[in-house]
Amino acid sequence: MGRNPRVIVIGQELEGRAEIQKTLALAGFAVLGEAGYGIEAVSLAKASEPDVVVISIEEPLIRALQTVEAIADLLPQSPIVSYSSIRDPNSMRKAMLAGVKDYLTVPLKEDEIINSIHTVMAQEERRRARLAAIQPAKARNARHSRGARKRIAAHSHTASWRRIASR
């Protein structure tokens, strides 16, 4: 990717968001903004359309997960990386099912979050390449299917007239 990856930071605690923003900016990421959970986060995501969303997942877990789901639905092309003090496997699983691509635990190491962002971006690029390769094949199949449907329809129409004429 030729430009600096565009990132937004979402979290419940202002201090935590500021620390992550600083870390990412110093690492060369274009930090487009930060927000708390809920409508504030969704509005920021919609307005900025980031390459990656970085979100803190803390209690209340439901608010964080609802925010993840809303952003994942709004921007399916923008991977979500989470960081949390919650180490419970069930909570991690819920986050992944909500739309998180990578789940990091605090304390975060600078290289850990940077590597995570680059990894999820690479995964997203591979996913897009696979979809692009599938689209021409689907179009070809759709054309063939359309032709086959026409032949079947023509055949059944002719067969119907033959039955009527033979009566």
N, C-alpha and C positions, 0 to 999 in steps of 0.2 A: 504494500500500500504506500503510495507516494506521499501522502500527507499525514500529519499527526492524527492519530485516532481521536475521534470526538467522543467525549464521555460526559455523563451526568452522574451526580452522586446523590443518593437518597438515603435518609436515615432519620431516626427519631431524635437523636442528640445533635445539637448544633456544633458542639466541640468536636465530636467524632467526624462529622461531615467535613468540617474545616481541615482536620488533620489529613484525611484521605485526599481532599482536594489539593492540598499543598504537596503531598507525596506524588500525586499523579502529574501535577503541573511541573514539578521539578524533573520528572522522568520524561517529559516531552509530550504528554498528552494534552489535547485541547479540552480543558474542562469547561463545558458550556453553562454549567450552573449546578445548584444544589437545592434540595427541597426535603420537606418532611413527608410522611406517609400520606396516602389518600389523594384527594383532588389536586393538591399542590404538586405532587409528584407526577400525576398523569398529565396535568396541564403543561408542566415543564417538558416532559417527554414528547408530547404532541407538538409543542412549539419548536423544540430543538432537533428532533429526530436524530438522536445520537447513534454512533456506531456501537457503543456498549453502554449498558446501565450498570452502575455499581450501587448495591443496596445493602444497608445494614439490616439484619433480621434479628430483632430482639422482641422481648415481651412488650406489649401484647402481640403474640405471634399472629393472630388472626388479621390484625391491621396490616402487618408487613406482608403476609401472604396474599391478602386481597389486593394490595398495591402491586405485587409481582404479577398476579393474574391479569390485572387491568392493563399493565404496561405490556406484558407478553401478548395479549390480544390486540392491543393498539399497534405495536411495533414488532411483529413476529420476526423481522429481519435483524433486530437488534438484540444480541445475546445479553443475558443478565448474569452478573457475577455477584454473589452475596458474601458477606463476611458477618460472623456472629460469635458471641460468647457461648451460645447454646451448642453443646456437643452431643446432644441426644440424637441417636440414629433416626428415630421416628420423626423428629422435627426436621432433620436434614432431608429425609425422604419427602415430607410434605412440601418443603421448599422446592425440591427438584420437580415434583409433580405440578407445582404451581407455575413453573416456567424457568427456574434458575438453572443455568448451565454449569456453574461451578460454585461450590460451597466451601468457603475458607473459614477457619476458626481463628479468633484473636487469641493472643497478640499476633498481629500481622507483621510479616517481614516485607520490606519494600519490594524485593525481587519476587516474592510470592504473588503479590497482587498484579505486578507488571506482567509476569509470565502467564498468569491466569487470563488476563485481558487479551494478550497476544494469542494464546491458545484458543479461546472461544471465538476470536475473530477469524482465525485460520479455519476452524471447524465450520463457521458460517460461510466462508468463501468456498470451501469444498462442497457444502450442501447446495449452494447456489449453482455451482458448476454441474453437479449431478442433475439438478432440476433443469438446467439449460439443455443438457444432453438428452433428457427424457422428452422435452417438449417437441422437438422435431419428429421423434418417433411416434408420439401420440398424434400429431397432426397427420402423419402418413397413414397411421392406422385408422384415423377418423375418415380420411378420404376413401380408403378401401372399404370401410364399413358402410359409408354412404352409398358407394357404388353397389355393394352387395345388397343393401336394402332395396335399391332401385330395381335390381334384377329380380329379387324375390317378389317385390310388389308387382312387377310387370308379369312375371310368371303366374302368380296367383290370379291376377286379373284375366289373363288369357285362359287359364284353367277354368275360371268361373264362367266365362263366355262359352267355352267348349261344353261344359255341363249343361248350360241353359239351351244351347243349340242342339244337343243330343236328345233332349226330351221330346 
